[in-house]
Amino acid sequence: MGTEEGWCLLLCLALSGAADTAESQWRPVDVVLDCFLVEDGRHRSGFPSNENMAKALLVLRQVPMLDDGSLEGFTDFQGGTKAKDGPPVTFEASVNLVQIPQAEALLHADCSGKEVTCEISRYFLQAREEATTETAVWFITNMQVSEGGPSVSIVMKTLRDADNGAVLNPTLSLPLGPQGTVQTAVEFQVTTQTPSLNFLLGSSATLHCGFSMAPGSDLTSVEWRLQHKGSGQLVYSWTTGQEQVMREGATLEPEQQLTAGNASLTLPRLTVKDEGAYICQISSSLYQAQQIIHLHIQASPKVQLSLASKALPLTLICNIAGYYPLDITVTWIREELGGAPVKVSDASFSSLRQSPAGTYSISSSLKAEPGSAGATYTCQVTHVSLDEPISASTWAAPREQRTMAFEVIFASFFLLALLYLGLQRWQATTAKVCQDSESLWVPTLLPESKKED
């Protein structure tokens, strides 16, 4: 989001006019975001509410960007920006201590047709000695790129104390810098590249969660929790080298990766019970922040179309089995030979069935009316797990063809019966003739002496 009208246009023009032959190099760039400031509420690490919001501006100062020539003509933030309905609170945040790995996605969001949701709220340290002696103020900023883009949470600490005669921001009563901004430094960040994921039942998933912190802070714990349908449970936790695994097979990245800021969680052999919102909470010796990753489990349906009854009228059954989640659309289509496909709306459905694995099955039945020329019936199924609908089709013959076929079959059986009976009678007659012939021939063949006896 731009700081003033034409900010995104300037960036888009710079991108489109980039020199193809330019060599890639790192260049510091100001990332400017329109935000909302939550004026009330004490938020330690979660996302703030929508109450009591005021317009604000966030400037991430001199973020290193890989420039292939597309940033030519890009200018740094100059300050003094005015909103249409009053001056916003402007936060100027230094990133010298902590990297912002998803800064490029934040910078290019507008030109990609996406939006960045940015909310800033006060952050209160946990009760400890430093919290009572520090005069600084902390803020937490949550940034989310739309359409499945990355999500970033940063903790910022103010750099200036209120000197006598210092100009104060009227909203926050904090001293302003030379450009009229509240000057801060980013000291902690937690990010995820994929806030929403879809995986097939039985596959393995890796939930990304990265972090970085300012020098002097130490990682103390990593915790993954699952929230689903109002209940929560611990999935995995790591504390100073010790781990606790509550979900069988769940693993964190190797400890060397954890030290490098990678706290991604891998879940093998996904089941329906693995679906839900996963909370990755990172705690350091100073701060705590989290990201939420929504994991959606999917299973594709299998479709089978069969003829349930040959009696008139014909009954077609479409069995849809093994799908997840529950929502599914079944469409019946009738198409006569040489005609256009027409949707049929008088289908009925069986009760829903659920397997031990959690997948669903359902059947849809339809009375077929093939007409005088016959028709093709198609059962089409649409489901979130499918890139495009799947279908099964069958041909319903006209009544005349079915009657003729029945007559042909009946006549065939009748002829076969006659042939069988005729064969049996012929065999019986042949046997009797043979017996009579033997009785006639035996006396004729005996010698004369035998005949007299």
Rosetta blueprint (number, residue, H / E / L):
1 M L
2 G L
3 T L
4 E L
5 E L
6 G L
7 W H
8 C H
9 L H
10 L H
11 L H
12 C H
13 L H
14 A H
15 L H
16 S H
17 G L
18 A L
19 A L
20 D L
21 T L
22 A L
23 E L
24 S L
25 Q E
26 W E
27 R E
28 P E
29 V E
30 D E
31 V E
32 V E
33 L E
34 D E
35 C E
36 F E
37 L E
38 V E
39 E L
40 D L
41 G L
42 R L
43 H L
44 R L
45 S L
46 G L
47 F L
48 P L
49 S L
50 N L
51 E L
52 N L
53 M E
54 A E
55 K E
56 A E
57 L E
58 L E
59 V E
60 L E
61 R E
62 Q E
63 V E
64 P E
65 M E
66 L E
67 D E
68 D L
69 G L
70 S L
71 L L
72 E L
73 G L
74 F L
75 T L
76 D L
77 F L
78 Q L
79 G L
80 G L
81 T L
82 K L
83 A E
84 K L
85 D L
86 G E
87 P L
88 P L
89 V E
90 T E
91 F E
92 E E
93 A E
94 S E
95 V L
96 N L
97 L L
98 V L
99 Q L
100 I L
101 P L
102 Q L
103 A H
104 E H
105 A H
106 L H
107 L H
108 H L
109 A L
110 D H
111 C H
112 S H
113 G L
114 K L
115 E L
116 V E
117 T E
118 C E
119 E E
120 I E
121 S E
122 R E
123 Y E
124 F L
125 L L
126 Q L
127 A L
128 R L
129 E H
130 E H
131 A H
132 T H
133 T H
134 E L
135 T L
136 A L
137 V L
138 W E
139 F E
140 I E
141 T E
142 N E
143 M E
144 Q E
145 V E
146 S L
147 E L
148 G L
149 G L
150 P L
151 S E
152 V E
153 S E
154 I E
155 V E
156 M E
157 K E
158 T E
159 L L
160 R L
161 D L
162 A L
163 D L
164 N L
165 G L
166 A L
167 V L
168 L E
169 N L
170 P L
171 T L
172 L L
173 S L
174 L L
175 P E
176 L L
177 G L
178 P L
179 Q L
180 G L
181 T L
182 V E
183 Q E
184 T E
185 A E
186 V E
187 E E
188 F E
189 Q E
190 V E
191 T E
192 T E
193 Q L
194 T L
195 P L
196 S E
197 L E
198 N E
199 F E
200 L E
201 L L
202 G L
203 S L
204 S L
205 A E
206 T E
207 L E
208 H L
209 C L
210 G E
211 F E
212 S E
213 M E
214 A L
215 P L
216 G L
217 S L
218 D L
219 L E
220 T E
221 S E
222 V E
223 E E
224 W E
225 R E
226 L E
227 Q E
228 H E
229 K L
230 G L
231 S E
232 G E
233 Q E
234 L E
235 V E
236 Y E
237 S E
238 W E
239 T E
240 T L
241 G L
242 Q E
243 E E
244 Q E
245 V E
246 M L
247 R L
248 E L
249 G L
250 A L
251 T E
252 L E
253 E L
254 P L
255 E H
256 Q H
257 Q H
258 L H
259 T H
260 A L
261 G L
262 N E
263 A L
264 S L
265 L E
266 T E
267 L E
268 P L
269 R L
270 L L
271 T L
272 V H
273 K H
274 D H
275 E L
276 G E
277 A E
278 Y E
279 I E
280 C E
281 Q E
282 I E
283 S E
284 S E
285 S L
286 L L
287 Y L
288 Q E
289 A E
290 Q E
291 Q E
292 I E
293 I E
294 H E
295 L E
296 H E
297 I E
298 Q E
299 A E
300 S L
301 P L
302 K E
303 V E
304 Q E
305 L E
306 S E
307 L E
308 A E
309 S E
310 K L
311 A L
312 L L
313 P L
314 L E
315 T E
316 L E
317 I E
318 C E
319 N E
320 I E
321 A E
322 G E
323 Y E
324 Y E
325 P L
326 L L
327 D L
328 I L
329 T E
330 V E
331 T E
332 W E
333 I E
334 R E
335 E E
336 E E
337 L L
338 G L
339 G L
340 A L
341 P L
342 V E
343 K E
344 V E
345 S L
346 D L
347 A L
348 S E
349 F E
350 S L
351 S L
352 L L
353 R E
354 Q E
355 S L
356 P L
357 A L
358 G L
359 T L
360 Y E
361 S E
362 I E
363 S E
364 S E
365 S E
366 L E
367 K E
368 A E
369 E L
370 P L
371 G L
372 S L
373 A L
374 G L
375 A E
376 T E
377 Y E
378 T E
379 C E
380 Q E
381 V E
382 T E
383 H L
384 V L
385 S L
386 L L
387 D L
388 E L
389 P L
390 I E
391 S E
392 A E
393 S E
394 T E
395 W E
396 A E
397 A L
398 P L
399 R H
400 E H
401 Q H
402 R H
403 T H
404 M H
405 A H
406 F H
407 E H
408 V H
409 I H
410 F H
411 A H
412 S H
413 F H
414 F H
415 L H
416 L H
417 A H
418 L H
419 L H
420 Y H
421 L H
422 G H
423 L H
424 Q H
425 R H
426 W H
427 Q H
428 A H
429 T H
430 T H
431 A H
432 K H
433 V H
434 C H
435 Q H
436 D H
437 S H
438 E H
439 S H
440 L H
441 W H
442 V H
443 P H
444 T H
445 L H
446 L L
447 P L
448 E H
449 S H
450 K H
451 K H
452 E H
453 D L
